[in-house]
């Protein structure tokens, strides 16, 4: 990928960069069609198909991507030109030279109106029926990290006069999918969904940040070290031995998603035991007016895990410090 840098920009695409336009050009001597281009919402009028909220109305200018048929430079092979606006206002262009006409055509065929905020792009939405009631899921993707974020909502998002119950929940495949019993991640997930449905007004942000952001491999290696030590080291100490921070997660997408949903200035009741999440919400300038803990009865399988979390500062009342440490990686 070649950098085309204007206005003396450093050429670094920071998480705070804003996508201005995407131009796709392809070589097709048998076609007179012009390449597609995305541009700001002021150039083309559009209607939102969402009956609950209008994602477009909640955004500032130049944050709606939609097809256009305006002129663009035609090159002898397919190119993907991405123009971004850096934090200092300089225009930065990224040119991906794939030489693959079909790939470019597929990208063009898939273009549609998609709201964008910061580096967070709205993808799709759907209803989700659960045993706790019917939720509505909004799917987003970070354009830099490529990871997806799910905002599982209950109630009417437009009702911003009362606080939202929210949970920032990181994925845990061993507990939530494979039903491992040495952590409380699935209990926290289901507990948060239950509370939000009972309050009839809230959002669960599901973040694909396995192993406190270290990924599946980091999590597995952490477990190997803890098990090899016969549980004499904690998961946090295992991360230190691997040269990792104790927590690699980030939550910069959350305020961007809130802006996309039109609730950036709303008040929140945060469901968590983790002081790091409380601080993160404060750093991100989101209005948390209350903390509500999520604590469940421990078992012989996860009591050591809970003690490890409590030792790291989590707001837990039932975990015993005398229990062996390091049974799993806190999520």
C-alpha positions in Angstrom: 0.0 0.0 0.0 1.5 3.3 -1.1 1.1 6.5 0.9 0.0 9.6 -1.1 0.4 12.4 1.5 -0.8 16.0 1.0 -0.3 19.2 3.0 2.9 17.8 4.7 0.8 15.3 6.7 2.9 12.7 8.6 0.9 10.0 6.9 -0.1 8.1 10.0 -3.7 7.0 10.2 -4.6 7.5 13.8 -7.8 6.1 15.4 -9.2 9.6 15.4 -8.9 10.0 11.6 -12.2 10.6 9.7 -13.0 8.9 6.4 -13.8 11.4 3.8 -14.2 9.4 0.6 -13.4 6.1 -1.1 -12.9 5.9 -4.9 -12.7 2.6 -6.7 -11.4 2.6 -10.3 -11.3 -0.5 -12.5 -10.1 -1.3 -16.0 -12.9 -2.6 -18.2 -12.6 -1.7 -21.8 -16.0 -3.3 -22.5 -17.9 -1.1 -20.1 -18.6 2.6 -20.2 -19.7 2.8 -16.5 -17.9 5.1 -14.3 -16.3 4.1 -11.0 -18.2 4.4 -7.7 -17.4 7.0 -5.2 -18.5 7.6 -1.6 -19.2 11.1 -0.5 -20.8 13.2 2.3 -24.5 13.2 2.9 -24.8 16.9 1.8 -24.2 15.8 -1.8 -27.0 13.3 -2.1 -30.2 13.1 -0.2 -31.2 9.8 1.4 -33.9 8.4 3.6 -33.3 6.2 6.7 -35.0 2.8 6.8 -34.8 2.6 10.6 -38.1 3.2 12.3 -36.5 3.5 15.8 -33.7 5.9 15.3 -32.3 8.0 12.4 -28.6 7.2 12.3 -28.1 9.8 9.6 -29.6 12.7 11.5 -27.3 12.0 14.5 -24.1 12.6 12.5 -22.2 15.7 11.5 -21.4 16.4 7.8 -19.1 14.1 5.8 -19.9 11.1 7.8 -22.3 9.3 5.5 -20.9 7.0 2.9 -23.0 6.4 -0.2 -22.6 5.7 -3.9 -22.0 8.4 -6.5 -21.4 8.4 -10.2 -19.2 11.5 -10.4 -16.0 11.5 -12.5 -12.9 9.9 -11.2 -9.4 9.2 -12.6 -9.4 6.0 -14.6 -6.3 3.8 -14.3 -5.3 0.7 -16.3 -6.0 -1.6 -13.3 -8.2 -1.7 -10.3 -7.3 0.6 -7.4 -8.9 1.4 -4.0 -8.2 5.0 -3.0 -9.1 5.9 0.5 -8.9 9.5 1.6 -8.8 10.4 5.2 -8.7 13.6 7.2 -6.0 13.5 9.9 -6.5 15.1 13.3 -4.5 18.2 12.2 -6.8 18.7 9.2 -4.3 17.4 6.5 -5.7 15.2 3.8 -4.1 11.8 3.7 -4.7 9.4 0.8 -4.1 5.6 0.9 -3.8 3.8 -2.5 -4.3 0.1 -2.5 -3.1 -1.3 -5.9 -4.6 -4.8 -6.1 -4.7 -5.4 -9.9 -7.9 -7.3 -9.3 -10.8 -5.9 -11.2 -13.2 -8.5 -9.8 -12.4 -7.5 -6.2 -12.9 -3.9 -6.9 -16.2 -4.7 -8.7 -17.4 -6.7 -5.6 -16.6 -3.7 -3.4 -18.5 -1.5 -5.7 -21.5 -3.8 -5.8 -21.6 -3.9 -2.0 -21.6 -0.2 -1.4 -24.6 1.4 0.3 -25.4 4.1 2.7 -23.4 3.6 5.9 -23.0 6.1 8.7 -19.5 6.6 10.0 -18.2 8.2 13.2 -14.5 8.5 13.9 -13.2 5.0 12.9 -16.5 3.2 13.7 -18.7 2.2 10.8 -22.3 1.2 11.0 -22.8 -2.2 9.2 -26.3 -3.6 9.9 -29.0 -4.3 12.5 -31.5 -7.0 13.4 -33.9 -8.2 16.1 -32.6 -10.7 18.6 -35.1 -12.9 20.5 -33.7 -14.1 23.8 -35.1 -15.8 26.8 -35.1 -12.4 28.5 -37.1 -10.7 25.8 -36.6 -9.2 22.4 -33.5 -7.1 21.8 -32.3 -5.1 18.8 -28.7 -5.5 17.7 -26.7 -2.9 15.9 -23.5 -4.1 14.2 -20.5 -1.9 13.9 -16.9 -2.3 12.6 -13.7 -0.5 13.5 -12.0 0.6 10.2 -8.5 0.4 11.7 -8.6 -2.8 13.8 -11.2 -4.5 11.6 -13.0 -5.9 14.7 -16.7 -5.9 15.1 -18.8 -4.5 18.0 -22.4 -5.4 18.7 -24.6 -3.0 20.5 -27.5 -5.1 21.9 -30.3 -2.7 22.9 -33.5 -3.0 24.8 -36.2 -0.3 24.8 -36.5 2.8 22.7 -33.1 4.4 22.0 -34.8 7.8 21.4 -35.8 8.0 25.0 -32.8 9.9 26.3 -34.5 11.5 29.2 -33.8 8.6 31.5 -30.4 6.8 32.0 -29.4 3.8 30.1 -28.2 0.6 31.9 -25.1 -0.4 30.0 -22.5 -3.2 30.1 -19.1 -3.2 28.3 -18.7 -7.0 27.9 -15.6 -8.6 26.4 -16.0 -12.0 24.7 -15.0 -15.2 26.4 -15.3 -18.2 24.1 -14.3 -20.7 26.8 -17.1 -19.7 29.1 -19.8 -18.4 26.8 -19.4 -21.0 24.0 -17.6 -24.0 25.4 -19.2 -23.5 28.9 -15.9 -23.5 30.8 -16.7 -23.2 34.6 -13.5 -21.6 35.9 -14.7 -18.0 35.4 -17.9 -15.9 35.8 -18.0 -14.4 32.3 -21.1 -16.1 31.1 -22.9 -15.3 34.4 -22.0 -11.7 33.9 -23.1 -11.7 30.3 -26.5 -13.3 31.1 -26.9 -11.3 34.3 -26.4 -8.0 32.4 -28.8 -9.0 29.7 -31.4 -9.9 32.4 -31.0 -6.6 34.2 -31.2 -4.6 31.0 -34.4 -6.4 30.0 -35.9 -5.9 33.5 -35.1 -2.2 33.4 -36.5 -2.0 29.9 -33.9 0.5 28.9 -30.2 -0.3 28.2 -27.4 -1.5 26.0 -24.9 -4.3 26.1 -21.8 -3.6 24.1 -20.3 -6.9 23.1 -16.6 -6.4 22.3 -14.5 -9.1 20.6 -11.5 -8.7 22.9 -10.7 -12.2 24.0 -8.2 -12.7 26.8 -8.4 -9.0 28.0 -7.5 -8.0 24.5 -4.5 -10.3 24.1 -6.4 -12.7 21.8 -7.0 -16.4 21.9 -3.3 -17.3 21.7 -2.4 -14.9 24.5 -5.1 -16.4 26.6 -4.1 -20.0 25.9 -0.4 -19.2 26.7 -1.5 -17.5 29.9 -3.4 -20.7 30.9 -0.4 -22.9 30.1 1.8 -20.8 32.4 -0.7 -20.8 35.2 -1.3 -24.5 35.0 2.4 -25.3 34.7 2.9 -23.4 38.0 0.2 -25.5 39.7 -1.7 -22.2 40.2 1.1 -20.6 42.1 1.0 -17.5 39.8 -2.0 -15.5 38.8 -3.2 -14.7 35.3 -1.9 -11.2 35.7 1.6 -12.5 36.6 1.4 -14.8 33.6 0.8 -11.8 31.3 3.8 -10.1 32.9 6.0 -13.1 32.3 4.9 -13.0 28.6 5.8 -9.4 28.4 2.2 -8.3 28.1 0.2 -5.6 29.9 -2.4 -7.0 32.3 -5.1 -5.6 30.1 -4.9 -4.7 26.4 -8.6 -3.8 25.9 -9.8 -0.4 24.8 -13.2 1.2 24.6 -12.7 4.1 22.1 -15.5 2.8 19.9 -18.1 3.1 22.6 -18.6 6.9 22.5 -18.5 6.8 18.7 -21.2 4.2 18.7 -23.2 6.3 21.2 -22.9 9.2 18.8 -24.1 7.0 15.9 -27.1 6.0 18.0 -27.8 9.6 18.9 -27.2 9.1 22.7 -23.7 10.6 23.1 -25.0 13.1 25.7 -27.2 10.6 27.6 -26.6 9.4 31.1 -25.5 5.9 31.9 -25.7 3.4 34.8 -22.7 1.1 34.3 -22.9 -2.6 35.1 -19.4 -3.6 36.2 -17.1 -4.6 39.0 -14.0 -3.4 37.2 -12.5 0.0 38.2 -10.6 0.2 34.9 -13.9 0.3 33.0 -15.2 3.0 35.3 -12.0 5.0 34.6 -12.3 4.3 30.9 -15.8 5.7 30.8 -14.7 8.8 32.6 -11.7 9.3 30.3 -14.1 9.0 27.3 -16.3 11.7 28.7 -19.4 9.6 28.9 -21.8 10.5 31.7 -21.8 7.7 34.2 -24.1 8.6 37.1 -24.1 5.3 38.9 -22.2 2.0 39.2 -24.2 -1.2 39.7 -22.1 -4.3 40.5 -22.6 -7.7 38.9 -21.7 -10.4 41.4 -22.7 -14.0 41.5 -22.2 -16.9 43.9 -18.8 -18.5 43.5 -18.2 -22.1 42.9 -15.3 -24.5 43.7 -14.2 -24.0 40.0 -14.1 -20.2 39.9 -13.4 -19.1 43.5 -9.7 -18.8 42.8 -10.4 -16.8 39.6 -12.6 -14.4 41.6 -9.9 -14.0 44.2 -7.5 -13.1 41.5 -9.9 -10.5 40.2 -10.4 -9.1 43.7 -6.7 -8.9 44.3 -6.4 -6.8 41.1 -8.9 -4.3 42.4 -12.3 -5.6 41.2 -15.2 -4.6 43.4 -16.1 -8.1 44.7 -17.4 -8.9 48.2 -17.6 -12.7 48.2 -14.1 -13.7 46.8 -11.7 -14.9 49.4 -8.1 -13.8 49.3 -7.0 -17.1 50.9 -8.1 -19.0 47.8 -5.5 -20.1 45.3 -4.9 -17.6 42.5 -4.9 -17.7 38.7 -7.6 -20.1 37.7 -8.5 -18.1 34.5 -8.1 -14.9 32.7 -10.5 -12.2 33.9 -12.7 -10.8 31.1 
